């Protein structure tokens, strides 16, 4: 009697069974390796999930493992926005709306930094 072909769901279940449980140290090493590639904490979590490693099974969060290297994407986005506005103002000294926007974004950055430092 011929063997029945495997369906996609059966293949996926076999892949998840094959992944071995990592120790805490191995998990931390893997997170640091991914961060060295330039991934953010959110992207690291997604990459680990694709590999079948769930971060909830471990004691530390990704941001705690990265420590001082970790910065929130919100903070990075505001810094980039502020630098673009400053570049624009160097070329266009009389742009009053851009001056106001620079003040607004720098205040937003200051508030976010204060919030994160609590």
C-alpha positions in Angstrom: 0.0 0.0 0.0 1.5 3.4 -1.0 2.4 5.9 1.7 0.3 9.0 2.1 1.9 12.3 1.3 2.4 14.6 4.3 0.4 17.7 4.5 1.8 21.1 5.3 0.4 21.1 8.9 2.2 17.8 9.6 5.5 19.2 8.3 5.2 22.3 10.5 4.4 20.2 13.6 7.5 18.1 13.0 9.6 21.2 12.7 8.4 22.6 16.0 9.1 19.2 17.7 12.7 19.2 16.4 13.6 22.5 18.2 15.4 21.7 21.4 14.8 23.8 24.5 17.6 26.4 25.0 19.1 27.3 28.3 19.0 30.8 29.6 22.6 31.5 28.6 22.1 30.1 25.1 19.0 32.3 24.7 21.0 35.4 25.8 23.8 34.6 23.4 21.3 34.3 20.5 19.7 37.6 21.4 23.1 39.3 21.5 24.1 37.8 18.1 20.9 39.1 16.5 21.4 42.6 18.0 24.9 42.7 16.5 23.3 42.2 13.1 21.5 45.5 13.7 18.1 44.2 14.6 15.8 46.1 17.1 14.4 44.2 20.1 11.1 43.9 18.3 12.7 42.3 15.2 14.8 40.0 17.4 11.6 38.7 19.0 10.1 38.1 15.6 13.2 36.3 14.4 13.3 34.1 17.4 9.6 33.2 17.1 10.3 32.1 13.5 13.0 29.8 14.8 10.5 28.3 17.3 12.0 30.0 20.3 9.4 31.8 22.5 10.7 34.6 24.7 8.0 34.0 27.4 9.7 30.7 28.3 12.8 32.6 29.6 13.2 34.8 32.7 14.6 38.0 31.0 13.1 40.2 28.4 15.1 41.0 25.3 15.4 44.7 26.3 16.8 43.6 29.7 19.4 41.4 28.0 20.5 44.2 25.7 20.7 46.6 28.6 22.2 49.9 27.6 22.3 49.0 23.9 18.5 48.9 23.8 16.7 52.1 22.9 13.0 52.3 22.1 12.0 52.7 18.5 9.9 55.8 19.5 13.0 57.5 20.8 15.0 56.7 17.6 12.2 57.9 15.3 11.9 61.3 17.1 15.7 61.7 17.0 15.6 61.1 13.2 12.7 63.5 12.7 14.5 66.2 14.7 17.7 65.8 12.7 15.8 66.1 9.4 14.1 69.3 10.6 17.5 70.8 11.7 19.0 70.0 8.2 16.0 71.7 6.6 16.5 74.8 8.8 20.1 75.1 7.8 19.0 75.5 4.2 15.9 77.6 4.9 16.5 80.1 7.7 13.2 81.9 7.2 10.9 78.9 7.5 8.9 79.8 10.6 6.8 76.7 10.5 9.9 74.5 10.6 11.3 76.5 13.6 8.0 75.9 15.4 8.1 72.2 14.5 11.7 72.0 15.7 10.7 73.4 19.1 7.7 71.0 19.3 9.7 67.9 18.4 12.5 68.7 20.7 10.0 69.2 23.6 8.5 65.8 22.6 11.9 64.2 22.7 12.6 65.7 26.1 9.3 64.5 27.5 9.9 61.0 26.2 13.4 60.8 27.7 12.1 61.9 31.1 9.3 59.3 30.9 11.8 56.5 30.0 14.2 57.5 32.8 11.6 57.0 35.5 
